[in-house]
């Protein structure tokens, strides 16, 4: 009999303003992808829905409480020995002012989706491409 594998379920929230720009944060001091730009996010906890986890992670990491989470992408991934699933949401309205939590981020930047910083998390360009289409799913291998 084979055993089931357990993979992380990771949630992310892109804050998008009225001009279409998205808010990215530069990771710092976490030990994982420090120096790379990406949206806030983290792992699903037991008992949470995917949307609840996304809202919680966004609030914990940026002080922002998203009011209208819209799912935009599901990205199963394999990267070296890591494997899991990313769920990406977009929020157009929120309560609070985005503020990078210093234990996780050292900078914040609003950017047009087509002008992502050079050191953006590897899957972010895939999400931007999916957002501009009628597709929502892409399997990633890095």
N, C-alpha and C positions, 0 to 999 in steps of 0.2 A: 504494500500500500504506500502511495506517495504522500508526503506531508505537504500541507499548504504553505505557501510562502506569504510572508507579511511584508507589504510595501507601504511606504509613507504616502499619505494623502496630504498634499500641500495646497494651500489656498493663497491667492494673491488678489489685491484690489488696486486697480488703476483709477486714480482720481482724474477726471477729465473736466476742464473748465469750459465755459461758454464759447471760447475761441477755438476749442478742439485740442488744446495743449494737455499733455498728461504730466503728472507730478511724479518725478523719480527721486529716489534717495540713494546716496552712496554708502554702501555697507562699510562698517569700520568696527574693529574690536570684537568681532563675532567668531573669528577663526574659520569662517566659510565664505568664500568669494569676497573678502574684504577688498575695497577699492573698486568694486563693480557697482554700476547703477541698476536699479530695479525698483519695482513697486513693493510696498509693505506686504508681508505675508508670513505664513508659518504653518504649523501642522494642525490638522484636525484632532480634536480631543474626544475621548469617549463620550457618547451621548449627544454630541453636537450635530446639527445639520451642516452641510458644506457652507451654506450661506451664513449661518450663525458663526462658524469658525472664521470666515472671511471678515465679517463685521468686527468680531472680537480682536483679531490680529491687527486690523487696520487701526482700531481705537488704541490698542496697547502700544503700537509702534509709532503712531503719528499724532495721537490726540484727537483724531477725526472720527466722527460717528457717521458712517455712510447711511443715507436715507433711502436709496433706491438702487440696490445692487442688481445688476443685470449680468447674467452669465454670458461670457464671450468666447471662451476657449477651454477645451479639455485637451491636455497634453500628456499622454503617457510617455515616460522617458526611460531610457537606459543610458547610463554614462559610467563607463568603467564598471566598478562593482556595485554601483548604485542603480536602483530602479524604483519607480513610483509613478504617481499621477499628480499633475498640476491642474488645479481648477482656477481659472482666471475670471474675475468679475470686473465690471466697470461701474463707477458711481459718478453721476452727474450732479448730485446734490448731497450735501453733508452738513453736519453741525460741527462747529469748531474750526480752528485754523490749523492747517498742516504744520506740524513742528517735528523735526527729526528727533527721536529719542537718542540722547548721546551715547548710551550703551550699545546702540546698534548702528547708528548712522553718524556721519560727520558733515554731510551736506545734503541740500535739497535743491532741485532744479525743475522748472517747468519747461517742457520741450514739445515741439511739434512731433507727431508720431513718425513722420518721414525723416526727422533729424535726430535720431537717437545718438547718444554719446558713443564714442568708440568702444568703451569698456562697459557696455550694457550686458546684463545677464544673457547668456546665449539664446534663450528661447524667446526673448522679448520681440525680436524682429519677426518671428513666426506669428506671434500674437497680433502685431500691428498689421501684418499681411492678412490674417484671418478676419480681423475687424473690418477690413476694406472689401470683404467678399461675403458670400452667403454661406460660407463654411465655418465650422466651429471646432473641428477635430483635426489633430495632426499628431502622429506618432513620431517622437524625436529620438535620435541616437546621436550622442556626442562622445 
